[in-house]
Amino acid sequence: MTDKTNNTMESPDIGSQTNTGYIWLAYSVFFLIDPVLSHSRRLWVQSGIIYAVFLVIYVSYMKARTLRQRHLLIVAFYLLGVISFPINTGGSSFFIYSAAFLPFVVISVPTLVTTLTIQALGLLIEGLFLHINPIALSLTIGLMLVVAASNAFIAKQKRADIKLRMAHEEIEQLAAVAERERIARDLHDVLGHTLSVIVLKAELAKRLIDRDPQRAAQEIADVEKTARTALSEVREAIGGYRSQGLTAEIEQARNTLRAAGVTLTCESPLPKLHATEETVLCLSVREAVTNIVRHAHATQCRMSFTNSSGKHTLLIADDVPSPNLQEGNGLRGMRKRIESLGGHLSISANPGVNLLIELPRTSPQPTDTSCVVL
């Protein structure tokens, strides 16, 4: 973010807090002390005119919405002090207003210090040239510097709060985008797989309805059961996918592939994984099985888990060559999930389609749970 953007977006000022900003008008009562004590009608008229101009400047500052306007109005406070100080020593309050507002519209500390120094020197020169009371002069300069220093600290805190709030808002926006992408990927995987199973079983039931009505009725019942399961999985995808475990996923894959006439063989024990890793592998297995059912026309599917070189490796292979293999939304979603865990996905098509998933090993060694599925 550029300095210009910082100046326009991250400069909190009292003018942006209109409901509370008018409280500070109470300090302007010091401007009325001299007229009250002098009983001079002329001083009352002069002070009344100056005070009316002050109120216009103050209200304008409260309503200002650009830094340029605020800069000009702070200069107006200072010039009003220069004009009124020789007439009414209470005009020193206008210098203090100028110094008080300055830290809220000037971010650069060197610029703030330089501006305050120029203001103090200008007031000192005016005081010496017009022989203004040295005590009032010194007190005004001292108050200007003290008020400016304290408000500089407050302004710094407010800018930090604004940056923090902006960071939180950006994080929330990024999280919302990531969540939408996650839901899109999960819905693709969940619905793609489930609808493929429903279509497959419906086609099987259609072929069996005349030859084997009992088997056809069983397949229709499976279609209903699968559809109900899909509703539950869609809710889970929206709320955050909750995997039932790799063993359950492979068992579901076995049933799906069997209905499509594909034999699944898992040749090695299942690794023991963290929940996030297991969820990614479950979704990867689901997407791979969906692709086999939809596109491969395979008769054999092989899954193999290995642990080597600090990696968990899963190979999913079928027996049908696919020389024109293209990566669709499902495989892209699979790749993003795997890469989010620091893993890697390799795809080859010789002799059949081979998906090689590699995840960094952050879990204990595999358990003795067998993965042999025939």
Buried (B, 14 or more C-beta within 10 A) or exposed (E): EEEEEBBEEBBBBBBBEEEEBEEBBEEBEBBBBBBEEEEEEEBBEBBEEBBEBBEEBBBBBBEBEEBEBBBBBBEBBBBBBBBBBBBBBBBBBBBBBBBBBBBBBBBEEEEBBEBBEEBBEBBBEBBEEEEBEEEBBEEBBEBBBEBBBEBBEBBBEBBEEBBEEEEEEEEEEEEEEEEEEBBEBBBBBBBBBBBBBBEBBBEBBEEBBEEEEEBBEBBBEBBEEBEEBBEEBBEBBEEEBEBEBBBEBBBBBBBBBEBBEBBBBBEBBBBBBEEBBBBBBBBBBBBBBBBBBBBBBBEBBBBBBBBEEEBBBBBBBBBBEBEEBEEEEBBEBBBBBBEEBEBBBEBEEEEBBBBBBBBBBEBEEBEEEEBEBE
